[in-house]
Amino acid sequence: MLTHLSVNNFALVDSLDLEIAAGMTALTGETGAGKSIMLDALGLALGDRADAERVRSGAERADIHATFDISRLAAAQRWLAQHDLDGSPDGSSGRGEECLLRRVITAEGRSRAYINGQPATLQQLRTLGDMLIDIHSQHEHQSLLKKDTHRRLLDEFGGHADLARDIRCAHREWQEVRRRYETLRDNAEETGARQQLLRYQVEELALLGLEDGEVEALEARQKTLANAETIAHTSQQLAHLCGSEDQCLQDGLQRALQQLQQLPEKTAPLREAEQLLNNALIQVEEAQREIEHHIDSFDADPAQLQEVESRLTAIYEIARKHRVQPRQLGELQRQLQEEMAALCGEDAQLDALEAKAAAFEQAYRQQAEKLSGLRQKTARRLGKAINAQLRELAMADATLGIELQPLADKAGPQGLENIEFLISTNPGQPPRPLAKVASGGELSRISLAIQVVTAQTSTTPTLVFDEVDVGIGGATADVVGRLLRRLGEQGQVICVTHLAQVASKAHQHLLVAKRATRKRALSTLVTLSGEDKIGEIARMLGGATITDQSRAHAREMVADAGAATAD
């Protein structure tokens, strides 16, 4: 519920800090005193459109804070947590028991919104505000004009809100699986063409039979065979140079060694040179053997060159076709095989998704049909209770009906039907949507009747009625006051009223007064109790002149309200 409202530099208000208790709170005052300013400020904290003209003249900005106790509002706590807005007003981690909404409007018309000290969008303010408070007025938007509210009230009144939530989950699961199935099904033709192409490509690569490292080996072999004549000639020359002639490398090294060996004495460098020459002779002999082995085994068959080049040509052509390097063909073949296997598995997946979607749909429809039956029974019971309440509010000719209209597509996240409250205010008049009711006073009383009946099950803890008593008086006004007090005993009601019969029933009484000076006019708000409250009730009864008789009547009305509560 709303526990505190702080308003600074808004309209005629300089500064206002107001603690608001549970129960029924009445706002009264002379016409033009600014009774609706508090509600207008509260509306801005809940996301209403900002207007720079509402900033008090001469001020740089208007600043509005509204504090709510949400300790019993699990839905609001979950929403705040989901949007990372559940911190305490000072930015630290909160316990989820209090929520602070703030709105700042500059004189230039700019607006900023905050939830628990963190920047928020106006849509977030409105969404959260719908969970916290319900404002009923003749001119402003009302939640009771929304079909979503009608459905929520019906389900809460019937005690099947949990079933409705399960249906939303079941519908979401069904639709998700169905979308996956339809996407796969719609792509089936394209998938088939892709499978055919992949099959051809995999078979082509399989026929090629490329082995790991084969391209490198073939390219090296092709170079060798292409230069076979040069390699053979050079190899013969090297063999002769190493050891087949008198002036070969081996002969020269042996003569050098003989000369070193004939020396009577060798220095260390000469001994090192002798060792190196011995090693060189061994290396030349080994080189000669390798060259001769190469000559003996070298095969320069031109036919083999043609085979190698033909194989490379086939590899290069397929690589160009797939726009990859020849060395990447093996990896490409593995990728294509994996993709083909995955696509082949889609047929089985399609069948499985179709069966799963059908099962989810069946589960959804079973629950939705059960809910439809419950809603039909609840609609009759709720409509009967609201109509009885309307008769108490001097609307005996009014008849409220609850229409359950089947959805065109037979299924939706909220069930199988739309739900709407319809009203006929005169005999013979066809029922119409609440939004099309012409009289603001009638709409306020209709809203009051609905709220009185559904208050026991409604999740909205704070109800605001702006001049709900317009167009009524006498005994009906007394009934309205008693109904509002009854609502206040079950939660929190804030009511702007002109009628003493209504104000006298309030648990808390706030008086709005306008004080004018030469430079400006200011609205003030004070809490009345005792004789001050009696005096205001007497003024509302008798006008500007308060008599002993009007005071006595006012005292009697306040006493009757207290006695009714005690009873």
Secondary structure, 3 states (H helix, E strand, C coil): CEEEEEEEEECCEEEEEEECCCEEEEEECCCCCCHHHHHHHHHHHCCCCCCHHHECCCCCEEEEEEEEECCCCHHHHHHHHHCCCCECCCCCECCCCEEEEEEEEECCCCEEEEECCEEECHHHHHHHHHHHEEEECCCCCCHHHCHHHHHHHHHHHHCCHHHHHHHHHHHHHHHHHHHHHHHHHHCHHHHHHHHHHHHHHHHHHHHHCCCCCHHHHHHHHHHHHHCHHHHHHHHHHHHHHHHHCCCCHHHHHHHHHHHHHCCCCCCHHHHHHHHHHHHHHHHHHHHHHHHHHHHHHCCCCHHHHHHHHHHHHHHHHHHHHHCCCHHHHHHHHHHHHHHHHHHHCHHHHHHHHHHHHHHHHHHHHHHHHHHHHHHHHHHHHHHHHHHHHHHHCCCCCCEEEEEEEECCCCCECCECEEEEEEEECCCCCCCEEHHHCCCHHHHHHHHHHHHHHHCCCCCCCEEEEECCCCCCCHHHHHHHHHHHHHHHHHCEEEEECCCHHHHCCCCEEEEEEEEECCCCEEEEEEEECHHHHHHHHHHHHHCCCCCHHHHHHHHHHHHHHHHHHHC
